[in-house]
């Protein structure tokens, strides 16, 4: 909220301007009266919850809450799913180590131990590659830019949150 007296920006819930001390509640009432909006009508609109979980995520028609970070729906311009590609490098390096052990064991130096170690590294590398997954995120574009607000390995979880935010954006009016 802007102070009419000094032009300073103040928090919306502030009662007085931190710079000049003007009564911001009076300024707010006068502004709403000029716009034809009563204070009662402004606060009586119900908040509809589209999604809520026990991980601190709550999506309503007015807010998107991700733990300790809250976004106002009117400031959001788009929402999408972000995806970070999985990092296969550790699994590939372990496979390569297994191949090197097998090769050295094949040419005759510490033959039995290196062949056993080589197979163990190959199996371990395959397990690492199989378990490696990408990371998905809720990507929000607002007035301040694009941000990945929530990340998770479960794509379905992220899709549900993105769908709820899209529905809330449509219903916000």
N, C-alpha and C positions, 0 to 999 in steps of 0.2 A: 504494500500500500504506500502511496506517495503522500507525503505531508503537504498540504496546500500552503502552509506558512513558509517552510524552508526548502521544500522539494526533495527532502531526504527520503530514501526508501526504508520502510520499517516492516517488521513481520506483521502478517495479517491479523494475528491475535493480540498485538500490542495495544495498550490503552492510551499511551501517550508517546509522542515522538521523542526518541532518545537524544535528539540534537536541540530542539527548541522547546520541547515540553507541551506542544499543542495537544488538545484532546482529539485523538484519532477516532474515537467512537462517534463523536459528533460529526466529524468529516465523513465517516462511513455512512451514517444515517442520512446526511444531506445528499450524498452521492446516490444512494439507493432511492431516496425520495424523488430526485430529479429523473432517475431512470424509470420510475414507476414500479419499483420492486419493493415490497414490504420486507422488513427483516424477518417477519414470521414466515412468509412464503419461501424465503431463502433457506431457512433452517428446517422446514417441515418436509422437504422431499426425502422419501425413505431411501436408505442405502440397501441395495440388493446385492447379496453375496452370490457370485457365480462359481467360486472355487475356494476351498479352504482345506488345509491339511495340518498335521501335527509337526511339520518341519518349519513353521513360521511363515508360510505362504498363504496370502489371502487376497482374492481378487473380487472387488466390488464394482458397482457402476461408477464410483467416484475415485477409488484408489486401487493401486496395485502394491501390495506390501510383500517384501522379500526380506524376512528377518528384521533387521534394524533399518532398512532402506525403504522409503515410501515414495511412490510416483503418483502424481495426480493424473487422472485419465484425460483431462482436457489438454494436458501438455504432451501427450503421446501422439506421434504422427504415424508410426507403423510398428509392427511387431513381427518377428520371424524367428525361425529356429537356426541357431548358429551351430556349426559342426567343426570340431578340431580333429584332423586326421590322426589316426593312431600312430604311435612311434614304434615301428618295427625294428629299429636299429639294435636294441639289446638282444632280441631273439636271433637276428641274423648274425651278430657277432658270436653268440654261443654256438650256433650251427657251424660257423666258420672255424671256430676253435675245435669242434668235434671232428671236422674234416681234416684239419691239420694233424690232430692226434692219430687219426686212422692212417693217414699217409705216412707219418713218421713210424708208426707201429708196423706198417706194411713193409717199409724198407729195412726193418730189422733191429732198430735200437729200442730196447725195453719193450719188445714186441707185445706180450700178453697184456701188460698193464696199460699201455697206450691204446690198444684196440678196445679194451673194456672202457677206459676213460672216454675214448672217442665216441663209442655208442651211447654212453651216458650223457655226454654233451649234446649229441644229436637229439636224443629223446627230450632232454631238458629244453633245448632250443625250440623244438616243435611245440612243447607245452607253453612256452613263453609266447610264441607267435599266435597260438590258438587263443590264449587268454587276453591278448592285447586288444583293447577296444578304444574307439574314439570317444571324445567327450562332447556332449550336446549342451547347448545353452539357450536361454531365453534372451534374444537380442532385441533390445528396445531402441527405437529411434525417437528422440524428443527434440525440443528446442536446443538442448545443449549438446546434441550429437548422438552417436551410436554407442551403446553400452551393452556388454554381456552381463546381465544382472544375476543370473542363477545358472550354475553348471551342474551337470549330473551325467552319469554313465547310462542311465535309463532313458532311452529316446521317447518311450511312451509317456513317461512322467512329464517330460518337457513339452510334448505335443498337447497333453491335457491342459497344461497351464497356458500355453500359447492360444489354444482354442477358447479358453475362458476369457483371456484378455481381449481377443478379437470380438467375442460376443459382448463383452462389457463396453468396448469402444462403440459398437453398433448401437447399443441400448442407452448410451449416455445422453443422447438427445441432442 
